[in-house]
């Protein structure tokens, strides 16, 4: 037998190395875009900037003026106005007039309202007790009495009348729409883009278009407030209905409940607390909007604040602003207590619960007596005194302002000048002195890098429309202030948010302050900083930082708190120090929350920087305010409002897309 000898085989060739395609990271792309921008800015500075003088108008602005004049001429003959817009204005005016004659303005044949101060205070206390508890009732009575002691009773009641009229009107369709969106995915998808758009628009922007159709006055103010106050109620109601466990609904249907019965007996009762939260947010939005609507001649505290800000009367502005804050706190606490009362009563098991109905009946009788007295007697109808507390508050504010200006002007001026000269001016120069097409290309490129292709397309459309408004230079000035303020907001929000997210004690101490800060309407923030920094654009920026920081801080804190405890413990066991734990673990894992905080902070800042047009911020804010006060600039003010919307939409879409990509 012959042995077969195998020849040794050559070794198999080693597999070729897999070539990995290296992708350029976002930081490098951003650095390249900014570097190219700086180089081209140095070469092309001052060319194609599309600057426009304050008194100059473009063809679009003149066309808006012509439309306004044409509408004014045809208002009483055009069928669209006769049978639609005028009818809406008549209905809203009737409602507002009815509520005003009830609590704030003299009614037909009477020198005073139907219900005087004593009746209003009694009603406020009784309603607060009925929907909440005795502590909230005491707060309401003390708060409303304080409004009278400030010498601002009628102004406060005008503000309350407009707020109540707007909220009642908004809830008539907001709650049903919210329920419909909660039970129907299709309706939710249809409503969501409109709600996003309505909440993205700064409050100023609602005013100019509405005056075109409904004239200046309480009707336009109320309709603008309805539009602004409805989205929170719709969103939160839809969320409340969707949050009801499906198993509960299925159990009701298995027992034979119809869709209507399941809605009325299961979905709405179980979502009641969250729906009341939506009502609370709607009231807060309405109060903020009614205050700003003073720019279109809405009566109330807002008009006092606007007039004081325009004349730089810090004391009067502070006194009226304090009244707005007191009213906001009372309304917030009453509606918040209404949401938790039933659950708190069940848990407490108080022996006084059985006496609640008889006590409420007795309280109702006493309240009716107070209402009768305030309707019949002058001493109970007209708030006594001459507002001595208000004069003292205004005098103290003026004294504090003078002291600050005399003793702290060196510090405040240093802070203002350092940030203005070191950060704001260079960035504003880069935006306003670069060619418009270069800035537009940079915005589109950055939008694509951060938010993806769709965000880039949105940025391109918004840039094109911004050029069309004829206010490119003013828009870039507003953009500079907005971005600088947003950076400061995020620095403050990250610092406080990480501290709150890492410590439950710090969260309990700081969160009430943040909640209180979010209750205050935007106008109020301008007053103290007007005293500190004077009427400058820096005042608007600082006020915007303080206004936007609470929401950004809360979002960052919640994001840090949601980082899994096991991950934190593993990093600690691996030897990470506190700084490494924050920068290498918690912040990277909370980057979705950071992006969302940037989104919300930027929207809040944009709204507030525009309001700062009243105290020297200039740019688009000034254009809007000038459009209300000077007829020949109406078209320019309307175009400025459109430019603000475009900035808000562009950055909202970019940051939302970035948040989704980051979370993914």
Number of C-alpha atoms within 10 A of each C-alpha: 3 4 5 6 6 6 6 6 6 6 6 6 6 6 6 6 6 6 6 6 6 6 6 8 9 12 11 10 15 15 11 12 17 14 12 12 18 15 11 14 19 12 11 14 17 17 12 14 19 17 15 14 9 14 9 9 17 14 12 16 22 16 14 19 19 14 14 18 14 11 16 13 11 13 18 12 11 12 12 13 18 14 11 12 14 18 14 16 20 14 12 21 19 13 18 22 19 16 21 23 19 20 23 27 23 15 16 10 6 11 10 20 22 23 26 27 28 24 23 23 21 24 23 24 26 24 19 26 21 21 19 22 18 14 14 26 25 15 19 28 19 15 23 24 17 19 26 25 19 22 22 22 23 22 22 22 25 25 26 25 27 28 28 18 23 31 27 15 20 26 21 11 13 28 21 15 21 29 24 18 24 24 16 13 12 11 14 19 11 11 17 15 11 12 17 15 14 18 18 24 22 22 24 22 23 24 25 27 17 17 18 18 17 21 18 20 17 23 28 27 31 30 24 25 32 25 20 25 31 31 27 23 29 31 24 25 31 27 20 24 25 18 14 17 11 11 9 14 17 13 12 17 14 10 8 11 16 12 13 10 13 18 17 12 14 18 24 18 13 18 19 17 21 21 26 21 23 29 29 23 22 29 28 23 24 30 30 25 30 33 29 26 28 24 23 22 17 23 24 26 28 31 23 19 27 22 16 18 22 14 11 18 19 26 26 23 30 27 28 31 26 20 26 27 20 21 22 22 18 21 23 19 19 26 21 20 22 22 21 17 16 13 11 13 12 10 9 9 10 11 8 8 12 10 10 12 11 10 14 15 11 11 19 17 12 15 22 14 15 23 23 18 18 24 21 14 11 15 13 19 24 18 20 13 11 13 18 13 17 24 17 14 19 21 17 15 22 18 14 17 21 15 13 17 18 10 11 14 15 12 13 16 15 12 13 19 15 12 14 18 11 11 14 22 16 12 20 21 15 20 23 24 22 26 19 22 14 18 20 20 17 18 20 23 22 21 26 21 20 22 22 16 16 14 26 23 16 20 28 20 14 23 23 14 15 24 17 15 20 22 24 24 24 24 23 25 21 25 23 22 27 27 18 20 28 28 15 20 28 24 15 17 28 24 14 21 29 22 20 24 24 16 13 11 11 14 18 11 11 16 15 11 11 17 13 14 19 17 21 23 23 26 24 23 23 29 28 20 21 24 23 20 20 19 21 18 24 26 26 30 28 24 27 31 28 21 27 31 30 24 20 30 29 24 25 31 26 17 23 26 19 14 17 11 10 9 14 16 12 11 16 14 10 9 10 16 11 10 9 13 18 18 11 13 17 22 19 15 20 21 17 22 24 25 24 23 28 27 23 21 29 28 23 24 29 30 25 29 31 30 28 30 23 25 25 19 23 23 24 31 30 21 25 31 25 19 21 21 13 10 14 16 24 25 27 30 28 27 26 30 28 23 27 27 23 23 23 24 19 24 23 22 21 25 22 20 23 23 22 13 14 18 13 7
